[in-house]
Amino acid sequence: MMAKIAVDTKNVGNYLHAFLRLHHDREERDGLTRFKQRIAALKLLLSETENQPQVEHSKPGRHSTEIELF
């Protein structure tokens, strides 16, 4: 369970860093061009995010609804 939380946290952190990098485009003077480039980059980021691996280390014989506390 902790491994899954760590993977999810890492994925969210990577997504947020990539999202912030989308806004480092102030050198583009044309607002419409900048907007179109951001939209294209955001679509790419979202498609990459959907394809990220979801690692789940579950023990055999346990149901996914059970919670391991210790």
C-alpha positions as CSV (number, residue, x, y, z in Angstrom):
1,M,0.0,0.0,0.0
2,M,2.8,2.4,0.8
3,A,4.5,1.6,-2.5
4,K,1.3,2.6,-4.3
5,I,1.1,5.8,-2.4
6,A,4.7,6.6,-3.2
7,V,4.2,5.9,-6.9
8,D,1.1,8.1,-7.0
9,T,2.8,10.9,-5.1
10,K,5.7,10.8,-7.6
11,N,3.3,10.8,-10.6
12,V,1.4,13.8,-9.2
13,G,4.7,15.6,-8.5
14,N,6.0,14.9,-12.0
15,Y,2.7,16.1,-13.5
16,L,2.7,19.3,-11.6
17,H,6.3,20.1,-12.5
18,A,5.5,19.5,-16.2
19,F,2.4,21.6,-15.9
20,L,4.4,24.5,-14.5
21,R,6.9,24.2,-17.3
22,L,4.1,24.8,-19.8
23,H,3.9,28.4,-18.5
24,H,7.5,29.2,-19.1
25,D,6.8,30.6,-22.6
26,R,6.9,34.3,-22.1
27,E,9.3,34.8,-25.0
28,E,6.4,34.1,-27.4
29,R,4.9,37.6,-28.0
30,D,1.7,36.5,-29.8
31,G,-0.9,35.5,-27.2
32,L,-2.9,33.3,-29.6
33,T,0.2,31.4,-30.7
34,R,1.2,31.0,-27.1
35,F,-2.3,29.7,-26.2
36,K,-2.2,27.2,-29.1
37,Q,1.2,25.9,-28.1
38,R,0.1,25.5,-24.5
39,I,-3.0,23.6,-25.6
40,A,-0.9,21.2,-27.7
41,A,1.6,20.7,-24.9
42,L,-1.2,20.1,-22.4
43,K,-2.8,17.5,-24.6
44,L,0.5,15.7,-24.8
45,L,1.0,15.9,-21.1
46,L,-2.4,14.5,-20.4
47,S,-1.9,11.6,-22.8
48,E,1.4,10.8,-21.2
49,T,-0.2,11.0,-17.7
50,E,-2.9,8.5,-18.7
51,N,-0.2,6.1,-19.9
52,Q,1.8,6.2,-16.7
53,P,2.2,2.8,-15.0
54,Q,0.1,2.1,-11.9
55,V,2.3,-0.1,-9.7
56,E,0.4,-2.1,-7.1
57,H,2.2,-4.6,-4.9
58,S,-0.5,-6.7,-3.5
59,K,0.1,-10.0,-1.7
60,P,-1.4,-13.1,-3.2
61,G,-4.7,-14.2,-1.6
62,R,-5.7,-10.7,-0.5
63,H,-8.5,-8.7,-1.9
64,S,-7.9,-5.2,-3.2
65,T,-10.6,-3.8,-0.8
66,E,-8.6,-4.9,2.3
67,I,-6.4,-2.5,4.0
68,E,-3.1,-3.5,5.4
69,L,-2.4,-1.4,8.5
70,F,0.9,-2.9,9.7
